[in-house]
Amino acid sequence: MNLHFRFARNGARRTLLYLHGFMGQSDDWQQLAERLGSRFNHLFIDLPGHGKSLLKEDETPSAETFFAALQDVLQTVEVSRVTVIGYSMGGRLAMQWLVQSPQNIEAMVLESAHPGLITAEERQRRWQADQALSMRLRKADFDFRAFLRDWYAMPLFGNLQEHPQFARLLERRLQNDPRQLSGALTGFSVARQPSLWNRLAEWDLPVLLICGESDQKYAEVSARMQATNPNFKRVVAPGCGHNVHFENPEWMARKVEGFLEKG
């Protein structure tokens, strides 16, 4: 598996590794990275099946193959430890990577990220839903633009469609190939992820949890995560839904900067 990546080496001590969410791409982080500036090195990854990290025909990625490819990227850019900034799917993968390779991660910023489903019943329901969506993405007559408008109308995104840059976000999403997204959804479904709720209390590295106040589901999830490990820092973005780094990158940059200065 080959991952497309960009690396801005600024001669800084700390490298920030950005992992985007489902249907995203590495460019999603540009506004946040610009505000964080040259005090950090910035490593941007296109997740498998997204952007320019293309899957082979009928290839289904896994967390394990992704982590192996990620190690290759770190070796290429000659970086051994990173601070991971992970959003949604990217945040889930960051937590799984921490369990597998704790030596590579010095801190984590988890934006709207879930540690996993606890019961077999929850995983089965989610698997059925994700498989139905995966099949829909592969249909020849799939209307991607209409799908995206319905997707971003979900309550967890708040008023995202009213954002002045929403049309630009929509066009960026349309650059993805729905069939590639289908493979990524199958491979990285939360239904296939082991629950990490029982691991949270073990983590002693700095962790910042970010959620939007309009995203009730993930506001509750992040509150539960902090209750499990009181050393986690948690902040709630006013007026934002699920996608904080898009809706208010300036606010998020301030919170990340403050967190890293103390960490």
N, C-alpha and C positions, 0 to 999 in steps of 0.2 A: 504494500500500500504506500503510495506516494502522496505526501501532504503538500499542498501549496502553502507557502508562508512568505511573509515579509519581515525583515528584521531591521529596525532602526537602532544602530549601535551608537550611543552617545557618550561612551566612555564612563558611564555611570556604574556605581556599585551594584544597584538593584535592577533586575530585569523583570518587567511585567509581561506575563503571558496571557493573552486574551483568547477566551473560548466563547464563541457566540452561541445563540440558541437555534432551535429548529427553524429552517428556511432562511437563516441569516447567512452572513459571510464576514470575512475579516474586516472589510471596509466599514462595517457597522460601528466599529470602535473609534473611528478617526476623530470625531469631535471630542470624545473623552480624552484620547491620547494627546491631542493638541493642547488641551487645557492642563494636562499633567506635565507636559513639556519635556525638556532635555535633561531634567534631573534624573530621568529613568531611561533605560533601554526599553524598547517596545518590540515585542514579538507577537505578530498577528498570524493566526492559523485559520485556514478554511477547513472546517470539519469534513470528514468523508461524506461524499454525496452533496456537498455544498460548494458554491463558488467554483473554483478551479481544481478542487480536490475530487476528481472524478473517479467513480467506481467502474470496474469492468462490468461487462454485460452480465446481469443477474447476480452480481457480487453483493453479498450482505456483510457489512462490516460488523465488528464486535469491539467491545471495550478493549479487549486484550490486543487485537491487531492495531487498534488506534494508539494505544499506549506504546507499543513497540515502534510504530512510526514516529511518535512524538519523541522518543528517545533518540531516534536518528536525527531529527531536526535539532535537538539540543546539542548533539555531538557536532553537527555541521556548523552551528553558530558558536560553538565552544562556550556553552553556558551549562553549568551543572545544577544550579539552584535558581528557582524563579518564585515570584509572587504571582499566583494565578488569579485572574479576574474572570469569573465564569458566570454567564447569564443563562438561566433556565436549563435547557439541555446541557449547555456547556458547564454550568455549575454542578450538575449531577455527575458529569464525567470527571470534573475536578475532584469531587469527593471520592469517587472510586479510585482515581489515580493516587490520591493521598494514601489510601489503604494499601495499594500495591507498592508504591514507590515513595515513601515518606521522606527519603533522603533528597528528593528533587524539589520539595516544596517548603519554602520558608514562611509563607503566609498565604492566606486565601481571602478573597473578596467574593462572596456568594450573593448574587443578585437574583431574587425570585427563583431560588433553587430548592429542590425537594430531596431529602435523604432517601426516599424510596417507600414503596408500599409495604405494609406490614403483613397483611393476611393473604393467603392463597386466593381467596375469593376476590379481593381487590385486584390482585395481579391478573386473574383470569378475565375479569370484566374489562380491564384496561387493555389487555392483549387483544381481545375481540374487537374493541373499538379501534385500536391502532391498525389491526389487520384490515378492517373494513376501509379505513382511510387510505392505507397503503394501496389497496386494490383500486380505489377510486382515482388515486394519483396516476395510475398506469393506464387508465382508459384513454382511448384514442380521441374521444370527443370531450376530454376534460377541459373545463373552462377555468383556467388558473386565476384570471383576474377576478371573476365572480367569487371563486372560492376564497381568495385573500380578503375580499371585502366582508364576507361572512365571518371569516376567522377573526379578524380584528374588531368585529362587532361583539365578540364575547365579553361578558361583564368584567373579567379580570384585566382587560386592557383599558378599562375606564373610557375616557374621552379621546383616545388616541387618534381616531379618525378626524377629529377637529384640529389636530396639531397642524400648524402651518407648513410643516415639512412632510406631512403624511404622504402626499403624492410622490415625493421623491423616494420615501421608504418603499412604497408600493412598486415603483419601477425597479428598485434594487432587488426586491424579492422575485420579480418576474424574470430576472436574469438566471435564476436557477432552473434546472430541468426537473419537472415533476417526477419523472421515472427515477432519477437519481435520489430525489427526496424520499421516494417510496422505500428504497433500499436502506437509507439512513434511518428512517422511522422504524423499520423492522429491526434493524441491528441495535439501535439505541433506545428502544422503547423502555419506559420506566418499568414496564411489566417484566423485563428481563434483568433488571437491576436488582441486586440483593439489597434488602433493607439495611441501611446504615444507622438507623436510630440508636442501636445499642452500641455503636462505636463512637458517637459524638463525645461522650464524657471522657474518653481516653485522649482526645486531641488537646495537646498543650501548646500548639503553635498559635500565633495571632490569627483570629478569624473575624471578619466583618460581615455581618448579614445586612443586606439592603432589600427593602421592599417598598412598594408604593401604597399610599394610604387608600387608594381606590381599589386595590387588589386584595379583597378581603381574605381569599383563600390563602395566599402566600404571606400575608401579614400574620395570619394565625399560625402557619407552618413555621415561620421564622421565630415567632414568639415561643413556640414549643421547643425549637432548637436551642434557643437561649436558655430556656428553663432547664433543659437537659445538661447544658454546659454554661454556667453563669459567667465564665471567662470570655465567652463570645460577646463581641460588641454588636449592637443592633440599632439601626437607624431607619426611620420611616420617611419617605420622600413625600412632601405635601403636594397634593394636586396631581399625583402620578398614579399610573396603573402598573401593569406588569413590567413594562419596558422603560425603566427609569433612565438608563444611559442615553436613550434616544430622546425621551421627553424633556429631561433637564440635565444635560451633561455637565453644566457648570456646577450645579448643586452636588452632583455625584463626585465630580473631581475634588471639590473641597472636602467632602467626607473621606474620600480615599486618601488624599494628602494628609489630613489630620491623623488618620488611622496609621498610615505608614510612618509618619514622624514619631509617633509614640511607640511603634513596634520595632 
